Amino acid sequence: MYKNHVYRVFILCQMLDSSTDNLEKYAIASVFHDLGIWTFGTFDYLDPSIATAKKYLVENGKKQWVDEISTMIEMHHKRSKYNGPFEQTVENFRRSDWIDVTKGRISFNISNDIVDNTISKYPLLGFHRFLILQTLKSFFKSPFNPLPMFKK
């Protein structure tokens, strides 16, 4: 389920950024951006996901990417355009996640055919149902703790 979301977000990043310069960054951000849901068992997962990504980057000789990938993860739920350091990669990543989570209803000019083909190749497998259930569970458990998608 999550693996397919990772693949879909990564593919959508490639559709939004025609350069190959950022592929590895998009791949790493895609893998780690929601990982804290599973590795830390929490729906307040942004900080644990960022910490896990930082650890990976440092251990794999990519310390120079820590700030950029951390920002990509931290801002991927932002509801409006991101303006700031690493704007191109952060904004492309943010848009890719929104395209996938909305199943193309928010498209940022990516065609429905691309979204449909990506979903066909990497099926949803209940990912959106899981997100809805986790959102409801988290809200009722901690109604005064904003969900990660509403913190930025």
N, C-alpha and C positions, 0 to 999 in steps of 0.2 A: 504494500500500500504506500508507505512513505518512499520506498525506492522509486516507484513510478512517478511520484510527485517530484522527486529530485531530478529525474530524467526530463520530465516535461518542462520544469523551470529552466534547466540548463539549455534545452533545445530552444525555448522561447528567447532566452538571452542571446543566442546565436542569431535569431531572426531579427532582433532589435539592434545588434551591433555587428556590422559586416566585417569588422576587423578581427583577425585571429589573435591579436595581442593580449586580449583579456580572457581567453578561453579557460586557462587554468584557474584564474581567479573566480570566474563564474562557476566552474566545477566545484571548487572548494566551498564557496559560499552556498551553493545548492545543497551539498551534502550536509553542512552543519547548521543551516539556518533554522530548522525546527527540531533538530536532534534532541534537544533538552527535554522535549515532551516524553521521549522514550528512555533516555539515559538517566534522567533525574526524576522521572515520574511526576512531572508537574506541567500544568498548562501555563504557568508563569515562566516560560522557558527561554526568553531572550538572553538573559544574563548567563545561564548555564550553557546555552548554545555558543555564545560568544567566548566564554572561558574555554570550552572544549576546542573551538577553532583556533584560538590563540595558542593553546598548548601544542596542537598539531603543527601549526605554522612554525613555531620556535623549534620544535623537535626535528623539523624537516628542512631547516635552513632557509625559511621564507619569512623571517622576522620582519623584513621590510614591507610585507603585505598586511601585517597585523592591523594597523589602523584602518586601511581600506576595507578589508574583509569584515572587520568588526562593525564598521559603519554600514556596510551592505546588509549585514544581519540585523543590526539594531533598527534600521530604517525600513526594512522590507514590508512592514505593515502600515507605514505612513500613508494617510489617505490623500494627501496632496503632493504635488511635485516636490522632490527633494532639491534643495539648493545648498551647496556647501562643498567641502573638500571631497574629491573623488566623484564629482557630480555625475559623470557619464556612467561609470560602472554601477554606482549606487542606484541611480534612477532606472537604468536598464534592468537591474536585478529586481527592484521594487515593482516595476511594471510587469515583468515576467511572472512574478508570484501572484500579482493581482489577476492577470489574465488566466492563470491556471485555477486559482481559487474560485473565480467567477465563471469558470468554464467558457471563457471567451465573451461573456456579457459585457465586461469591460475589456476592450481589445487593443487600445493604443495603436490602432490601424493595422493590427495583425489580422489577416483574413480568417474568416471562420473555417475555411478549408485547412489552413495550417493548424489551427487549434484542434479541429476534428481529427485530422490525420495524426497529430501528436497523441491525442487521447486514444485513438484507435491502436496505435503502436504500443502505448504505455497506458493501459486501462486504469480507470479510477479506483477500482477494487474497494469501494466503500470509503475512500479517503474523505470525501465531503460529508458523508453521514457521520464519520468519526469526529470531524471538526465541529459539527453542529452539536453532537452529544457532549463533547468535551467543553464546548463553550457554555452550554446549559449547566453542566455539572459544576464548572468553575464559578459561574455566576451565583448559583445557589449556595455554594460552599463559602464564597467570600464576596458578597455583593458589593462591598465598598472597596475592593481591590480591583482596579480596572484591568480588563483583559489586555493581553499584550498588544493586540491590534488597536487599542484605544489609548495607549500610553504616549504616543508621539503625535 
